[in-house]
Amino acid sequence: MKKQKKWKVLVIVLMLLLTTGCTTTLMDKDKNPVKNPETGQSLTKNILCQPTDEETRKIYEANDVDIDKLPACTNFKVTSGGYEGLWTSIFVKPLAFVILWLGKYIKSFGGSLIIFSILIRLVAYPITKKTALQSELLKKAQPDIDKIEKKYANKTDTDSMMRKSQEMTLVYKKYNISPLSGCVYAFLQLPLFFAFLEAINRVPAIFEEKMLLLQLGTTPMIGFSSSSWYMYALLILLIGASTFFSFKLNATATSNEMGMKHMSKIMTGIIILMGLFMPSALGLYWITTNLFTIVQNLIVKRSKIVNE
């Protein structure tokens, strides 16, 4: 009961944070989204720092955005613009600051985004490693789980279901399995994902940059009509492949027991669809985190084999 209360509190806190800030789309006098004619991307009204591209500056000025009051992106600080609510002040601005600060030294804001993604995963490694270990522990427990499944295969009454649940709980306890352990980082990753999205949309230095022929602020759906369409196609392919293998390596006996055997395919399809409409920079972030997860799970699997 206490665990349920903790999860409810965490969800409420996250919802409060996520609803206290938002990217605002720049609209023209006819209330239509203003797009960059060169890249096709919709521009953000509440940007955090000044655009560096001269044409982009003119677009903002033509639509009554006072960009002169904003700091240059290279001079952006967490305190720039003052307090703008919990979400922007706690998540978006610090994230934007770190990406811009690191980008100045490596001469690439796209590269900075990727490096910072890896650093976040390294910090979260103790948590995500436990999730990876669950898969291996569940494989050990599989014979016991199969026996319970067989025992209650044709029993659907309430008492049988309760006994089955109790026996499953004892198996999980025996092998030190926590089915909900994978949810911890998922809850942490959700605000990070949206913070990266908003930082990309609100920082011109990021969405104006090109990396690997990709316009970082442009979505693949728009990028398919450019001369570098094949790079956007490759980006979507990598998003799909890395997502699928990440889910597959995390697949556990519990997922099969809960009737979620094909969930990895369904979720991969959903992520691919989302990837078509999210900035290319966010796609690079997603691929980076997935590759880290894949490598981490392979290391955990190999270390388990060696220890045995």
N, C-alpha and C positions, 0 to 999 in steps of 0.2 A: 504493500500500500504506500509505503514511504517512497519507494522507487517511482511509482506512478506519479506521485505528487511532484517529485523532482523533475520528471520529464515534462509535466504540465507547466511548471514554472519556467523551464528553459524555453519551451515553445512560446509562451506568452512574452518573455523577454525579447526573443528573436523577432516576433511579430511587431512589437513596439518599436524596435530599432529599425526594422525594414520599412515601417510606415512613416518615419520621421524625416525622410529625404527622398528626392526623386529627380531624375534627369528631365529637364523641360525641353521640348522640341522647339526650335526657332520657327516661328510662323510669319508669313508675309501679311500684307494688308488684307488679302482675301482669305486669311485663315488657312492657307495651304502650307505644308511643311517646306522649308527652304532647303534646297539641296545644292551641294557643290557640283557645278556643271562638269567639272573635270573627272571627279571620282564617283559621282552619283549618290554619295552618302547624304543622309539627312543631317543637318547641323544642329548642335545643342545650343540652347539659349543661355543657360546658366553655367557657362564655362568657368573654370577656376583660374585660368591665366590667359595671356594674350596669344592669339594665333601668330605664327611666324611667317606663314605664307601671305604674300601681299594681296593676292586675289581673294583669299578667305577673309582677310581683314576688311576689304572693301565690301564684301557681302554682309558682314556683321554691321558695319557702319551704315550701310544702305537700309538696314532693317532696325535702326535706332538702338543698337546695343553699344553702350559706352565702354569700349574695350580699353580706353586709356586709363581707367581707374583700376584696371586689373594688373597684377604684377606680371613680369615676363616669366615664362614657364621655368627658365633656368634660375630665377630668383624666388620661386614659389616656396612658401613655408606653411607649416601646419596651421599657423595662426592667421594666414592671409585671408582677408575677407571677413574675419571675426567669426563668432559662433553662428553656426547654421543648422542647429538641431543635432540630436544624438547621433543619428545615422551618418550624416556628412562629417561631423567633427570627430567621431570616434573611429569610423571605418574608412570613408572615402578619402578625406584629406591626408591622413597619415600614409595611406597606401600610395596615393598620388605623389606625395613628397618623396617617399623612398624610391619609387620608380624613376622620378625625375633626377633625384640626387645621384643615384647609381648610373643613370643614363648619361649624365654629364661626363663621367669618368671613362666609361667604355665606348662612348660616342654612338650609342644606339639605345633608344628607348624601348624598342621591341626586344632587344637582347636583355635589357634591364628587367623587363617584365618576366622573361623566361627564367633568368637567374634568381629573381626574387621568389618565383613560384617554387623553385627547387629548394630555396632556403626555408620557405614555409613548411614544405614537406619534411625537411630534415629536422626542424624543430618539433614537428608533430609525429616524428618517427616512433617514439615510445608508444604512442596511442595506436597508430596504424599497424605497428608490428603485432600488437595483441590481436587485432582483427585478422591479420594474415595467419596467425597461429591457430585461430579457431577452426579454420578449414582443415588443418592437419589433425587437430584433436578430434574433430568430428569423424574423420576417416577411421581413427582408432575405435571410436564408439559405434561405428556403423553396424557391426555384427549384433550388438545389443539392441540397437534401434530396430534392425530388421526383425529380430525376434519379437519385439513388442508389436510392431506393425502386423506381423503374421498372426500373433495371438489375438489381436482385436480386429482382424480384417473384416469379419462379417458381423461385428457388434456395433450397433449405432445408438443403443439406449444411453441415457444420461449417466447411469452409474458406471457403465463400461468406459465411456469417454472420460469420466473423472478419474477412474483407476489408470487408464492409459496415460493421462496427463501427469498423474503422480509418479508413475513408473518412468516416464520420460524425464521428469525433473530429477529423479534419483540418478539416472544415467548421466545427465548433464553434470550433476554434482560430483559423481564418481570420476569423471574425466576432466573436471575443472573447466567446463564449457559454459560460456555466457552468451546465449543467443542474441542478446541486445547490445553486445559490445561493439558491433559494427556501426551502431547508430550514433555513437559518440562523435566520431570524426565527421560523419555525414551532417550532423547538426552544426559543427564548426565550419564545414566546407560551404554550406549554403550561404551564410552572410559573406564569406570571402568571394564566392562566385559573383554575387551581385555587386560587391564592392569593386571588384576588378572591372565588371561591365560598366559601372558608373564612372570609374576613374578613366577608362578608355574614352568614353563618350564626352567627358567634361574636360579633358586635358588635350588641347590642340596639338601639343608636341608629340603626343602619342598617335592620335587619329590622323595626323597629317603625314606621318612617316611611312616610308616604304621599306619592307624587309622581305627578302627572298621573292621579289617581284610582287609582293602582296601589299596593297594599300591597307594599313592596319585598321583604319576606321571603316572600311568598306565591307559589306557583307558578301559572302560568296555568291548569293543570288544575283547581286548587282555585278559582282566581279566576273561572272560568266560571260558578260557582254563585252569585256575588255580584251585587249590583245594578250593578256596574261591569264586567260581563262583556265588554261591547263593547270596553273599553280593553285587556283581556287578549287579545281576538281581534286587535285592531289590533297589539298587541305581537308576536304570533306572525307576523302578516302581514309586518311590518317585518323581523323576524328572517329569515324566508324570502326576501323580496325582496332585502334587502341582502346576504345570503349568496350568492344566485344571481348577482347582478350583480358581486359582488366576485370570485367564481370565474371568471365569464365574461371579465372584463377581464384576468384573470391567465392565461387559457387561452393556450397556446402550441402551436407546431408539434410540440414534443417530446411534449406530452400526447396529441396525435393519433397520433403515431408509435408510442407505447407502448400504443395501444389503450384510451385513457382519455378518449375523445371525450365520453362521456356522464357522466363522473365528477362534473361540476358539479351535474347534476340529482340524482344519487344522494347526494352529500354534502349538498346542500341539504335533501333529505328527511330525512337522518339528523339534521341540525342542528335542523330543525323539531321532530322527535320529541323530541330532547333539551330543546329550549326549553320544551316543555309541562311538563317536570318539574324545571326549574331555577328558582331565585328570580327574580322579575321584575327585581330590581336587576342580576342577571347578564345578563339579556336586554338591558337598556339598555346595559350595557358592550359586549356583543357587537355591537349595532347601531352604537354609536359607532365602534368600531374598523373595522367594515365600511365605514361611510360615509367614514371617513378614507382607507381604502384606495382606494375608488372615486374620490374627489376627487384623491388623489395620482396615480393611474394616468391620469386624464384630463389632469392638468397635464403629466405626462411625455409623453403622446401629443401634446398641443398644442405643447409646446416642441420636440418632434422635428420636427413639421410646419413650424414657424416657421424652425428652423435649416436645413431643407432648402430 
